């Protein structure tokens, strides 16, 4: 049976690094979740619940009658377009034509490395936030229609918290 199955996973702690990682041990098919199509910039995020059910949570605005898109493991923030398309073709048998692929959204790597540079080399908040605004403008230029994607904004909130803690302490 062909369907969009999701991995059943256990969370394990790696030694000696102490990092947690998901270890898949089976596949499971959720009837409604399996109807979601892929986007490299999804508008819903699927979460596995402890009781075995799966939940889809909206992470970007969806117009009335709009389609729900999940991510099949190839997120534009982590992976470049060519690698995403190659992986999706190899694993799922289709070429992705989502907005992120059609408009070649940039990965978050330039943003991450620029942010780390700001954090490591700035000690006053005024300069840090001015540099952050410049970095955001550069990242925005890479997105076709000039808007910052909601996923990037959510990640940005975490980076601001890190920046604040690093500069203040």
FENWO-V819931 format. One record per residue. N is the residue number from 1. RES is the residue in one small letter. SS is DSSP state (alpha for helix, beta for strand, coil for the rest). BURIAL is + if it has 24 or more other ideal C-beta (glycine too) atoms within 12 Angstrom, else -. Layout:
# FENWO-V819931
N_RES_SS_BURIAL ; N_RES_SS_BURIAL
This chain:
# FENWO-V819931
1_x_coil_- ; 2_x_coil_- ; 3_x_coil_- ; 4_x_coil_+ ; 5_x_coil_- ; 6_x_beta_+ ; 7_x_beta_- ; 8_x_beta_- ; 9_x_beta_- ; 10_x_beta_- ; 11_x_beta_- ; 12_x_beta_- ; 13_x_beta_- ; 14_x_coil_- ; 15_x_coil_- ; 16_x_coil_- ; 17_x_coil_- ; 18_x_coil_- ; 19_x_coil_- ; 20_x_beta_- ; 21_x_beta_- ; 22_x_beta_- ; 23_x_beta_- ; 24_x_beta_- ; 25_x_beta_- ; 26_x_beta_- ; 27_x_beta_- ; 28_x_beta_- ; 29_x_coil_- ; 30_x_coil_+ ; 31_x_coil_- ; 32_x_coil_- ; 33_x_alpha_+ ; 34_x_alpha_- ; 35_x_alpha_- ; 36_x_coil_+ ; 37_x_beta_+ ; 38_x_beta_+ ; 39_x_coil_+ ; 40_x_coil_+ ; 41_x_coil_+ ; 42_x_coil_+ ; 43_x_coil_+ ; 44_x_beta_+ ; 45_x_beta_+ ; 46_x_beta_+ ; 47_x_beta_- ; 48_x_beta_+ ; 49_x_coil_- ; 50_x_coil_- ; 51_x_coil_- ; 52_x_coil_- ; 53_x_coil_- ; 54_x_beta_+ ; 55_x_beta_- ; 56_x_beta_+ ; 57_x_beta_- ; 58_x_beta_- ; 59_x_coil_+ ; 60_x_coil_+ ; 61_x_coil_- ; 62_x_coil_- ; 63_x_coil_- ; 64_x_coil_- ; 65_x_coil_- ; 66_x_coil_- ; 67_x_coil_- ; 68_x_coil_+ ; 69_x_beta_+ ; 70_x_beta_+ ; 71_x_coil_+ ; 72_x_coil_+ ; 73_x_coil_+ ; 74_x_coil_+ ; 75_x_coil_+ ; 76_x_coil_+ ; 77_x_coil_+ ; 78_x_coil_+ ; 79_x_coil_+ ; 80_x_coil_+ ; 81_x_alpha_+ ; 82_x_alpha_- ; 83_x_alpha_- ; 84_x_alpha_+ ; 85_x_alpha_+ ; 86_x_alpha_- ; 87_x_alpha_+ ; 88_x_alpha_+ ; 89_x_alpha_- ; 90_x_alpha_- ; 91_x_alpha_- ; 92_x_alpha_- ; 93_x_coil_- ; 94_x_coil_- ; 95_x_coil_- ; 96_x_coil_+ ; 97_x_coil_- ; 98_x_coil_+ ; 99_x_alpha_+ ; 100_x_alpha_+ ; 101_x_alpha_+ ; 102_x_alpha_- ; 103_x_coil_- ; 104_x_coil_- ; 105_x_coil_+ ; 106_x_coil_+ ; 107_x_coil_+ ; 108_x_coil_+ ; 109_x_alpha_- ; 110_x_alpha_- ; 111_x_alpha_+ ; 112_x_alpha_- ; 113_x_alpha_- ; 114_x_alpha_+ ; 115_x_alpha_+ ; 116_x_alpha_- ; 117_x_alpha_- ; 118_x_alpha_+ ; 119_x_alpha_+ ; 120_x_alpha_- ; 121_x_alpha_- ; 122_x_coil_+ ; 123_x_coil_- ; 124_x_coil_- ; 125_x_alpha_- ; 126_x_alpha_- ; 127_x_alpha_- ; 128_x_alpha_+ ; 129_x_alpha_- ; 130_x_alpha_- ; 131_x_alpha_+ ; 132_x_alpha_+ ; 133_x_alpha_- ; 134_x_alpha_- ; 135_x_alpha_+ ; 136_x_alpha_+ ; 137_x_alpha_- ; 138_x_alpha_- ; 139_x_alpha_+ ; 140_x_alpha_- ; 141_x_alpha_- ; 142_x_coil_+ ; 143_x_coil_+ ; 144_x_coil_- ; 145_x_coil_- ; 146_x_coil_- ; 147_x_coil_- ; 148_x_coil_+ ; 149_x_coil_+ ; 150_x_alpha_- ; 151_x_alpha_+ ; 152_x_alpha_+ ; 153_x_alpha_- ; 154_x_alpha_- ; 155_x_alpha_+ ; 156_x_alpha_+ ; 157_x_alpha_- ; 158_x_alpha_- ; 159_x_alpha_+ ; 160_x_alpha_+ ; 161_x_alpha_- ; 162_x_alpha_- ; 163_x_alpha_+ ; 164_x_alpha_- ; 165_x_alpha_- ; 166_x_alpha_- ; 167_x_alpha_- ; 168_x_alpha_- ; 169_x_coil_-
